[in-house]
């Protein structure tokens, strides 16, 4: 499907963009490697990336996100709670990547939660704010079902988190040293 999209689908979208029918074209998926391969072949404006740049996953920092910065490509991030665990915490039945979280993920989240408790910061606030600190990420879609969810997400995004919190996460090896963090 990738080859077909690059060889025919992209050309149709590029024509629409050049005619001014659409302003931007992109790809949406939950694999940053696919997005990177597409960007290396064609001129995309944006990507919808689901769950691959979070407090738990930062491999996209190696090549994909720097390439997006270099090419001025915007990332719309979905799934920033990794299917829920970064909102619920390391509780029984917590979900990670559409399945029940394994013991390694539960342990990692538990360690992040220890730092959150030290600073009295909700895990969900750290998860939402972390992804928005990267300059390539222009939009975060945390998911809401009700207006109260929306209000809660706005409050979490606006919650003050001291710089020392992010430093501690890095010093404890819980997020990558080169991960941008909120100012």
SULRADA-V991411 format. One record per residue. N is the residue number from 1. PHI is phi in whole degrees, 0 to 359 (* if undefined). D_CENTER is the distance of its C-alpha to the mean C-alpha in whole Angstrom. Layout:
<<N PHI D_CENTER> <N PHI D_CENTER>>
This chain:
<<1 * 24> <2 301 22> <3 300 26> <4 298 27> <5 297 24> <6 289 24> <7 273 28> <8 237 29> <9 301 26> <10 298 24> <11 300 28> <12 294 28> <13 293 25> <14 297 26> <15 297 30> <16 299 28> <17 294 26> <18 293 29> <19 276 31> <20 80 29> <21 290 29> <22 235 25> <23 268 23> <24 211 20> <25 229 19> <26 201 16> <27 230 15> <28 236 13> <29 194 12> <30 247 10> <31 226 11> <32 297 10> <33 297 14> <34 293 15> <35 299 13> <36 297 15> <37 299 18> <38 297 18> <39 292 18> <40 290 20> <41 264 23> <42 222 22> <43 262 21> <44 263 18> <45 264 17> <46 202 14> <47 221 11> <48 262 9> <49 247 7> <50 258 7> <51 72 5> <52 251 6> <53 220 4> <54 213 5> <55 301 8> <56 261 10> <57 224 8> <58 227 9> <59 298 11> <60 297 9> <61 291 11> <62 296 14> <63 224 15> <64 293 12> <65 295 11> <66 298 14> <67 295 16> <68 298 14> <69 299 15> <70 300 18> <71 263 18> <72 56 17> <73 255 14> <74 272 12> <75 251 8> <76 260 8> <77 262 5> <78 247 6> <79 67 7> <80 293 5> <81 264 8> <82 49 9> <83 70 12> <84 129 13> <85 298 14> <86 277 12> <87 257 14> <88 273 17> <89 88 17> <90 277 19> <91 251 22> <92 303 24> <93 85 22> <94 299 19> <95 257 16> <96 224 14> <97 52 13> <98 72 15> <99 221 18> <100 296 20> <101 295 18> <102 280 20> <103 297 22> <104 294 20> <105 290 17> <106 301 19> <107 295 20> <108 296 17> <109 297 16> <110 301 20> <111 293 20> <112 296 17> <113 297 19> <114 299 22> <115 292 20> <116 300 19> <117 295 23> <118 303 24> <119 259 23> <120 56 23> <121 241 19> <122 295 18> <123 306 15> <124 298 13> <125 295 14> <126 297 12> <127 297 9> <128 293 9> <129 286 10> <130 302 9> <131 293 5> <132 286 8> <133 284 10> <134 283 9> <135 296 12> <136 280 10> <137 269 8> <138 267 10> <139 215 9> <140 236 7> <141 250 9> <142 285 9> <143 90 12> <144 218 16> <145 247 19> <146 221 22> <147 298 22> <148 294 22> <149 297 19> <150 299 18> <151 300 20> <152 296 19> <153 297 15> <154 298 17> <155 297 19> <156 293 16> <157 294 14> <158 269 17> <159 293 19> <160 289 20> <161 231 18> <162 291 21> <163 303 20> <164 299 22> <165 301 19> <166 293 17> <167 299 19> <168 297 20> <169 300 17> <170 291 18> <171 298 21> <172 270 21> <173 70 19> <174 269 16> <175 226 13> <176 290 14> <177 300 17> <178 269 15> <179 284 12> <180 297 12> <181 232 13> <182 302 14> <183 289 18>>
